[in-house]
Amino acid sequence: MIKHLTRLNIKCIFRYKMLMCRAVLMLLFLFWSCITTARAQNLSLIRDEEIERAIAFYLTPLFEKAGLDVHNMSIHLVKDDSINAFAARGLHVFIHTGLLLKADNAQEVIAVLAHETGHIAGGHIVRLYENMRIAQRSMLLSMILGAVAAAAGGGADAAVGAMLGGVNSSQSIFAAYRRSEENAADQVAVSLLQKTGHDFSGFETIMRKLQDQEKYQLTDDFVLWRSHPAVKERLSFILDQQKQKKVTFSVNRKRVAFENALFERIRAKLFGFLYPSEKTMQRYPLTDTSLPARYARAVATYKDGQFKKALEQVDRLIKDYPDDPYFYELKGQILFETGQAAQAVLPYQKALELLQDSILIRIGLIQAQIAKDDQASLIEARKLLSGFTLAMKNEIPLVWRLQAIVDGRSGDQGLAAYALAEYNLLSGNKKEAEMFARRAIKLLPESSPAQLRAEDILYGLRPSASKKIDVK
């Protein structure tokens, strides 16, 4: 009898654990569906000043009409081939490169951005967290009830029934919430497009692209998890709105033309960097003498290892467009990445002169000056680094690393150690952060701002049970 009960319990426990794993996976999906940071989603982010500014140009009127603070918006480019974008707390907007590469014009991109603006303006991101908590509580309660049912002699089947009921309920709550908010965001987007002088053509065509993309997605378990309304349903709503508002529509043709021209340029640049050079040359043949095509070919030629030819192409672009900072930036990048740091300084300086508030161009110039490695260049690099605020450094950890190099080569080992502590802390390398924080505390003047910050780093890294700082 005892042996029989033991086998039964083992079987029950096994089935219970399998269900627990399934429930945990479902719970993880809820988190995954609304992660608000690129790090949490393990996304591959890329940085490009020109593309980010173009997106900001598209977003600004949408944010303004939605009553959002334009100055606090943050734009992130996600290296992913799907047509997608999403918003996160803190006015963060993430745009997949697939959206930029597969859109036919700026109006399609702006339609997607209007939708994401609708999410932010509607407070959907904040409410999403509350709905997650409700769904989680419901799921966890069902797991507890399942355990109680099993312990009371109901066996694995009773536990399965109790837990699945809670899981399905949580799933339904979450999915219903998401569908409601997606519909609301579409309605806001329609209003924003009208207020900013756009028509619905971009909205309609990008939805048709999404409809095609939807056909290739998984159709079994994925359908169970679908949290957005079907594209067909959303497209029907948009077309209906288009018919209703056609009479009162007023399109800003001049702005739309500029938006589309800007889009052609940034898409060509992105295409050149992300696709094989052969494919770029096919899409932008030599017979195409437009600026976007020349831009794409210069990038593709550089990627193909034909550095001299690429520099010649960029120099011709600079000759024809002498006030364009991004062509100087590209020239500086090519020179720097091919081991010609000394020659890269001048084009980077010219680019920064033309676009003085550019963070990324400033970083490029600092890197070139450090690589040039003479006293005058280090002094200039230090001046440029002094212009970064603490917030900027924390947003781009590379700046701390560059600061450490400049301080180290200038003979200030204490500040160099402190900068490396900050860099490693932001990079998630706690062991290295602790080591450099200890070194900084020893080398820096007593009670100096940098030493105090190094102590804060060390204090924060120590186990909560013991916060006493020991730098010996």
C-alpha positions as CSV (number, residue, x, y, z in Angstrom):
1,M,0.0,0.0,0.0
2,I,2.7,2.4,0.9
3,K,4.6,1.5,-2.3
4,H,1.5,2.1,-4.4
5,L,0.8,5.5,-2.8
6,T,4.4,6.5,-3.4
7,R,4.1,5.8,-7.1
8,L,0.9,7.6,-7.3
9,N,2.4,10.7,-5.6
10,I,5.4,10.6,-7.9
11,K,3.0,10.5,-10.9
12,C,1.0,13.4,-9.4
13,I,4.1,15.4,-8.7
14,F,5.4,14.9,-12.2
15,R,2.2,16.0,-13.8
16,Y,2.0,18.9,-11.4
17,K,5.6,20.0,-12.2
18,M,4.9,19.8,-15.9
19,L,1.9,22.0,-15.4
20,M,3.9,24.4,-13.3
21,C,6.4,24.7,-16.1
22,R,3.6,25.4,-18.5
23,A,2.2,28.0,-16.2
24,V,5.5,29.6,-15.7
25,L,6.0,29.8,-19.5
26,M,2.7,31.5,-19.8
27,L,3.6,33.9,-17.1
28,L,6.9,34.6,-18.9
29,F,4.9,35.3,-22.0
30,L,2.9,38.0,-20.2
31,F,6.2,39.6,-19.2
32,W,7.6,39.3,-22.7
33,S,4.6,40.8,-24.3
34,C,5.1,44.1,-22.6
35,I,8.7,44.4,-21.7
36,T,9.6,48.1,-21.7
37,T,13.3,48.0,-22.2
38,A,15.5,46.7,-25.0
39,R,17.8,45.0,-22.5
40,A,14.9,43.0,-21.0
41,Q,13.9,41.9,-24.5
42,N,17.5,41.2,-25.4
43,L,17.1,43.3,-28.5
44,S,19.9,44.2,-30.9
45,L,20.0,48.0,-31.0
46,I,21.9,50.1,-33.5
47,R,22.7,53.8,-33.3
48,D,22.7,56.3,-36.2
49,E,22.3,60.1,-35.7
50,E,20.8,60.7,-39.1
51,I,18.1,58.0,-38.9
52,E,17.2,58.9,-35.3
53,R,16.8,62.5,-36.2
54,A,14.6,61.6,-39.2
55,I,12.4,59.6,-36.9
56,A,12.3,62.5,-34.5
57,F,11.2,64.8,-37.3
58,Y,8.3,62.4,-38.0
59,L,7.4,62.0,-34.4
60,T,7.5,65.6,-33.2
61,P,4.2,66.9,-34.7
62,L,2.5,63.7,-33.5
63,F,3.7,64.1,-30.0
64,E,2.8,67.8,-30.0
65,K,-0.8,67.2,-31.2
66,A,-1.0,64.4,-28.6
67,G,0.1,66.8,-25.8
68,L,3.3,64.9,-25.1
69,D,6.7,66.3,-24.2
70,V,8.8,66.3,-27.4
71,H,12.0,67.1,-25.5
72,N,11.9,63.9,-23.4
73,M,11.2,61.4,-26.2
74,S,13.8,58.7,-26.9
75,I,14.1,56.9,-30.2
76,H,15.7,53.5,-30.5
77,L,16.5,51.5,-33.6
78,V,16.0,47.7,-33.3
79,K,18.0,45.6,-35.8
80,D,15.2,43.2,-36.7
81,D,13.7,42.4,-40.1
82,S,10.0,42.4,-39.1
83,I,7.6,45.3,-39.7
84,N,7.2,46.4,-36.1
85,A,7.5,49.2,-33.6
86,F,6.5,49.5,-29.9
87,A,6.4,52.1,-27.2
88,A,7.7,51.9,-23.6
89,R,7.4,53.9,-20.4
90,G,9.4,57.1,-20.3
91,L,8.4,58.2,-23.9
92,H,10.6,55.6,-25.4
93,V,9.8,54.5,-29.0
94,F,11.4,51.5,-30.6
95,I,11.4,51.1,-34.4
96,H,12.5,47.9,-36.1
97,T,14.8,48.3,-39.1
98,G,12.4,46.0,-41.0
99,L,9.7,48.7,-40.8
100,L,12.1,51.3,-42.4
101,L,13.4,48.9,-45.1
102,K,10.0,47.4,-46.1
103,A,7.9,50.6,-46.1
104,D,7.4,52.2,-49.4
105,N,7.4,55.8,-48.1
106,A,7.5,57.9,-45.0
107,Q,3.7,57.9,-44.7
108,E,3.7,54.2,-43.8
109,V,6.3,54.8,-41.1
110,I,4.4,57.8,-39.8
111,A,1.2,55.8,-39.6
112,V,2.9,53.3,-37.3
113,L,4.5,56.0,-35.2
114,A,1.0,57.6,-34.9
115,H,-0.3,54.3,-33.5
116,E,2.5,54.1,-31.0
117,T,2.0,57.7,-30.0
118,G,-1.6,56.7,-29.4
119,H,-0.5,54.1,-26.9
120,I,1.6,56.6,-25.0
121,A,-1.0,59.4,-25.0
122,G,-3.7,57.0,-23.9
123,G,-1.7,55.8,-20.9
124,H,-1.7,52.3,-22.2
125,I,1.9,51.5,-21.2
126,V,1.2,52.4,-17.6
127,R,-2.1,50.5,-17.4
128,L,-0.4,47.5,-19.0
129,Y,1.6,46.9,-15.9
130,E,-1.4,46.9,-13.7
131,N,-3.2,44.5,-15.9
132,M,-0.1,42.3,-15.9
133,R,-0.2,42.3,-12.1
134,I,-3.8,41.3,-12.1
135,A,-3.2,38.5,-14.5
136,Q,-0.2,37.4,-12.5
137,R,-2.2,37.3,-9.3
138,S,-4.9,35.3,-10.9
139,M,-2.4,32.8,-12.3
140,L,-0.5,32.5,-9.0
141,L,-3.8,32.0,-7.1
142,S,-4.8,29.2,-9.5
143,M,-1.4,27.6,-9.0
144,I,-1.9,27.7,-5.2
145,L,-5.4,26.2,-5.6
146,G,-4.0,23.5,-7.7
147,A,-1.5,22.6,-5.1
148,V,-4.2,22.6,-2.4
149,A,-6.4,20.4,-4.5
150,A,-3.5,17.9,-5.0
151,A,-2.6,17.9,-1.3
152,A,-6.3,17.3,-0.3
153,G,-6.3,14.1,-2.3
154,G,-7.8,15.4,-5.5
155,G,-4.8,14.1,-7.4
156,A,-3.1,15.6,-10.4
157,D,-6.3,15.9,-12.4
158,A,-7.8,18.2,-9.8
159,A,-4.6,20.3,-9.7
160,V,-4.6,20.5,-13.5
161,G,-8.2,21.6,-13.7
162,A,-7.7,24.3,-11.0
163,M,-4.5,25.6,-12.6
164,L,-5.7,25.6,-16.2
165,G,-8.8,27.5,-15.2
166,G,-6.7,30.3,-13.7
167,V,-4.2,30.3,-16.5
168,N,-6.9,30.5,-19.2
169,S,-8.6,33.3,-17.2
170,S,-5.4,35.3,-16.9
171,Q,-4.7,34.8,-20.6
172,S,-8.1,36.0,-21.5
173,I,-7.8,39.1,-19.2
174,F,-4.5,40.0,-20.8
175,A,-5.5,39.4,-24.4
176,A,-8.8,41.3,-24.0
177,Y,-7.0,44.2,-22.5
178,R,-4.4,44.3,-25.4
179,R,-7.1,44.1,-28.1
180,S,-9.0,47.0,-26.5
181,E,-5.9,49.2,-26.2
182,E,-4.8,48.4,-29.8
183,N,-8.2,49.5,-31.1
184,A,-7.9,52.7,-29.0
185,A,-4.4,53.4,-30.3
186,D,-5.7,53.1,-33.9
187,Q,-8.4,55.6,-33.2
188,V,-5.9,58.1,-31.7
189,A,-3.6,57.5,-34.7
190,V,-6.4,58.3,-37.2
191,S,-7.0,61.6,-35.3
192,L,-3.3,62.5,-35.1
193,L,-2.8,61.9,-38.8
194,Q,-5.6,64.2,-39.7
195,K,-4.4,66.9,-37.3
196,T,-0.8,66.8,-38.7
197,G,-1.8,67.1,-42.3
198,H,-1.5,63.5,-43.4
199,D,-3.9,61.2,-45.2
200,F,-4.6,57.5,-44.4
201,S,-2.8,56.1,-47.5
202,G,0.2,55.1,-45.4
203,F,-2.0,53.6,-42.8
204,E,-3.8,51.5,-45.3
205,T,-0.7,50.2,-47.2
206,I,1.3,49.4,-44.1
207,M,-1.7,47.4,-42.7
208,R,-1.8,45.4,-45.9
209,K,1.9,44.6,-45.5
210,L,1.2,43.6,-41.9
211,Q,-1.6,41.4,-43.2
212,D,0.9,39.6,-45.5
213,Q,3.3,39.3,-42.6
214,E,0.6,37.8,-40.4
215,K,0.0,35.0,-42.9
216,Y,3.5,33.7,-42.3
217,Q,3.2,33.6,-38.5
218,L,2.5,30.5,-36.6
219,T,-1.1,29.4,-36.6
220,D,-1.4,27.0,-33.7
221,D,-0.2,28.0,-30.2
222,F,0.5,31.5,-31.5
223,V,-3.2,32.1,-32.1
224,L,-3.9,31.3,-28.5
225,W,-1.5,34.0,-27.5
226,R,-2.7,36.7,-30.0
227,S,-3.2,39.9,-28.1
228,H,-3.7,42.3,-31.0
229,P,-6.8,42.5,-33.1
230,A,-6.5,40.8,-36.5
231,V,-5.0,43.1,-39.1
232,K,-8.1,42.6,-41.3
233,E,-10.2,44.0,-38.5
234,R,-7.9,47.0,-38.0
235,L,-7.7,47.6,-41.7
236,S,-11.5,47.6,-42.0
237,F,-11.7,50.3,-39.2
238,I,-9.1,52.5,-41.0
239,L,-10.8,52.3,-44.4
240,D,-14.1,53.2,-42.7
241,Q,-12.5,56.2,-41.0
242,Q,-11.0,57.2,-44.4
243,K,-14.4,57.3,-46.0
244,Q,-15.9,59.3,-43.1
245,K,-13.2,61.9,-43.0
246,K,-12.4,62.3,-46.7
247,V,-14.4,65.5,-47.1
248,T,-12.7,67.4,-44.3
249,F,-9.2,66.1,-45.1
250,S,-6.4,68.7,-45.6
251,V,-3.0,67.2,-46.5
252,N,0.2,69.3,-46.0
253,R,1.7,68.4,-49.4
254,K,4.9,70.2,-48.9
255,R,5.7,68.5,-45.6
256,V,4.7,65.1,-47.0
257,A,7.0,65.5,-50.0
258,F,9.9,66.4,-47.6
259,E,9.1,63.5,-45.4
260,N,9.2,61.1,-48.3
261,A,12.4,62.5,-49.6
262,L,14.0,62.2,-46.2
263,F,12.8,58.6,-46.0
264,E,14.3,57.7,-49.3
265,R,17.7,58.8,-48.0
266,I,17.7,57.1,-44.6
267,R,16.3,53.9,-46.1
268,A,19.1,53.9,-48.7
269,K,21.7,54.4,-46.0
270,L,20.2,51.6,-43.9
271,F,20.0,49.3,-46.8
272,G,23.6,49.9,-47.7
273,F,24.8,49.0,-44.1
274,L,22.5,46.0,-43.4
275,Y,22.2,44.2,-46.8
276,P,25.0,42.5,-48.8
277,S,26.7,44.9,-51.2
278,E,25.6,42.9,-54.2
279,K,21.9,43.4,-53.2
280,T,22.5,47.1,-52.6
281,M,24.0,47.5,-56.1
282,Q,21.1,45.7,-57.6
283,R,18.6,48.0,-55.9
284,Y,20.6,51.1,-56.5
285,P,22.4,50.6,-59.9
286,L,24.9,53.0,-61.4
287,T,22.2,54.4,-63.7
288,D,20.5,55.8,-60.6
289,T,22.2,59.1,-60.0
290,S,19.9,60.3,-57.2
291,L,21.4,61.3,-53.8
292,P,19.9,58.2,-52.0
293,A,21.4,55.8,-54.6
294,R,24.8,57.4,-54.4
295,Y,24.7,57.3,-50.6
296,A,23.8,53.6,-50.6
297,R,26.5,52.7,-53.1
298,A,29.2,54.6,-51.1
299,V,28.2,52.6,-48.0
300,A,28.1,49.3,-50.0
301,T,31.5,50.0,-51.6
302,Y,33.0,50.6,-48.1
303,K,31.4,47.4,-46.7
304,D,32.8,45.5,-49.7
305,G,36.3,46.5,-48.7
306,Q,36.9,48.9,-51.5
307,F,38.0,51.7,-49.2
308,K,39.7,54.0,-51.7
309,K,36.8,53.9,-54.1
310,A,34.3,54.4,-51.2
311,L,36.2,57.5,-50.1
312,E,36.2,58.9,-53.6
313,Q,32.4,58.4,-53.7
314,V,32.0,60.2,-50.4
315,D,34.3,63.0,-51.5
316,R,32.1,63.6,-54.5
317,L,29.0,63.7,-52.3
318,I,30.8,66.2,-50.1
319,K,31.7,68.3,-53.1
320,D,28.1,68.4,-54.2
321,Y,26.6,68.9,-50.7
322,P,29.3,70.7,-48.7
323,D,27.0,71.6,-45.8
324,D,25.8,68.0,-45.2
325,P,27.3,66.8,-41.8
326,Y,26.5,63.1,-42.4
327,F,28.8,62.8,-45.5
328,Y,31.7,64.1,-43.4
329,E,30.7,61.7,-40.6
330,L,30.7,58.8,-43.1
331,K,34.2,59.8,-44.3
332,G,35.5,60.1,-40.8
333,Q,34.0,56.6,-40.0
334,I,35.7,55.0,-43.0
335,L,39.0,56.6,-42.2
336,F,38.9,55.7,-38.5
337,E,37.8,52.1,-39.1
338,T,40.5,51.6,-41.7
339,G,43.3,52.6,-39.3
340,Q,43.6,56.2,-40.4
341,A,42.7,57.9,-37.2
342,A,44.8,61.1,-37.8
343,Q,43.0,61.7,-41.1
344,A,39.6,61.0,-39.6
345,V,39.8,63.8,-37.1
346,L,39.3,66.6,-39.7
347,P,36.1,65.3,-41.3
348,Y,34.6,64.5,-37.8
349,Q,35.4,68.0,-36.7
350,K,33.7,69.4,-39.8
351,A,30.6,67.2,-39.2
352,L,30.4,68.4,-35.6
353,E,30.8,72.0,-36.6
354,L,27.8,71.5,-38.9
355,L,25.8,69.6,-36.3
356,Q,27.0,70.9,-32.9
357,D,24.5,69.1,-30.7
358,S,25.2,65.6,-32.2
359,I,26.2,63.2,-29.4
360,L,27.2,60.4,-31.8
361,I,29.4,62.5,-34.0
362,R,31.1,63.9,-30.9
363,I,31.8,60.4,-29.8
364,G,33.3,59.6,-33.2
365,L,35.6,62.6,-33.0
366,I,36.7,61.7,-29.5
367,Q,37.5,58.1,-30.6
368,A,39.6,59.5,-33.5
369,Q,41.4,61.9,-31.3
370,I,42.2,59.2,-28.8
371,A,43.5,56.9,-31.6
372,K,45.6,59.7,-32.9
373,D,47.3,59.6,-29.5
374,D,49.2,62.9,-29.2
375,Q,49.0,65.4,-26.3
376,A,47.0,68.0,-28.3
377,S,44.4,65.5,-29.4
378,L,44.0,64.2,-25.8
379,I,43.4,67.7,-24.5
380,E,40.7,68.3,-27.2
381,A,39.2,64.9,-26.4
382,R,39.0,65.9,-22.7
383,K,37.2,69.1,-23.6
384,L,34.7,67.3,-25.6
385,L,34.1,64.7,-22.9
386,S,33.4,67.5,-20.4
387,G,30.4,68.4,-22.4
388,F,28.6,65.1,-21.5
389,T,26.2,65.2,-18.6
390,L,26.0,62.3,-16.2
391,A,22.7,61.3,-17.8
392,M,24.4,61.1,-21.2
393,K,27.2,59.0,-19.9
394,N,24.9,56.6,-18.2
395,E,22.8,56.3,-21.4
396,I,25.9,55.5,-23.5
397,P,28.4,53.5,-21.3
398,L,31.1,53.9,-24.1
399,V,31.5,57.5,-23.0
400,W,32.7,56.3,-19.5
401,R,35.2,54.0,-21.2
402,L,36.5,56.8,-23.4
403,Q,36.8,59.0,-20.3
404,A,38.9,56.3,-18.6
405,I,41.3,56.2,-21.6
406,V,41.8,59.9,-21.7
407,D,42.2,60.1,-17.9
408,G,44.6,57.2,-17.9
409,R,46.8,58.6,-20.7
410,S,46.8,62.0,-19.0
411,G,48.2,60.4,-15.8
412,D,45.1,60.6,-13.6
413,Q,44.8,56.9,-12.6
414,G,42.3,57.6,-9.9
415,L,39.7,59.2,-12.2
416,A,40.5,56.5,-14.8
417,A,39.7,53.8,-12.3
418,Y,36.5,55.6,-11.3
419,A,35.4,55.9,-14.9
420,L,36.0,52.2,-15.5
421,A,34.0,51.4,-12.4
422,E,31.0,53.3,-13.8
423,Y,31.5,51.7,-17.2
424,N,31.6,48.1,-15.9
425,L,28.6,48.8,-13.6
426,L,26.5,49.9,-16.5
427,S,27.8,47.0,-18.6
428,G,26.7,44.5,-16.0
429,N,30.2,43.4,-15.0
430,K,29.9,43.7,-11.2
431,K,33.2,42.0,-10.4
432,E,35.2,44.5,-12.6
433,A,33.1,47.4,-11.3
434,E,33.9,46.4,-7.7
435,M,37.6,46.1,-8.5
436,F,37.9,49.5,-10.1
437,A,35.7,51.1,-7.5
438,R,38.1,49.9,-4.8
439,R,41.1,51.1,-6.8
440,A,39.5,54.5,-7.3
441,I,38.8,54.9,-3.6
442,K,42.5,54.3,-2.8
443,L,43.8,56.7,-5.5
444,L,41.4,59.6,-5.4
445,P,41.5,62.5,-2.9
446,E,39.6,62.0,0.3
447,S,35.9,63.0,0.0
448,S,36.3,64.2,-3.6
449,P,33.1,63.8,-5.7
450,A,34.6,60.9,-7.7
451,Q,35.7,59.1,-4.6
452,L,32.3,59.4,-2.9
453,R,30.7,58.1,-6.0
454,A,33.1,55.2,-6.1
455,E,32.1,54.4,-2.5
456,D,28.5,54.5,-3.5
457,I,29.2,52.0,-6.3
458,L,31.0,49.7,-3.9
459,Y,28.3,50.0,-1.3
460,G,25.6,49.2,-3.8
461,L,27.5,46.1,-5.0
462,R,27.9,44.6,-1.5
463,P,25.4,42.0,-0.2
464,S,22.5,43.5,1.6
465,A,23.4,41.7,4.8
466,S,26.6,43.6,5.1
467,K,27.0,47.1,3.7
468,K,30.3,48.0,5.5
469,I,32.9,49.2,3.1
470,D,36.2,47.5,3.3
471,V,38.8,48.8,0.7
472,K,41.8,46.9,2.1
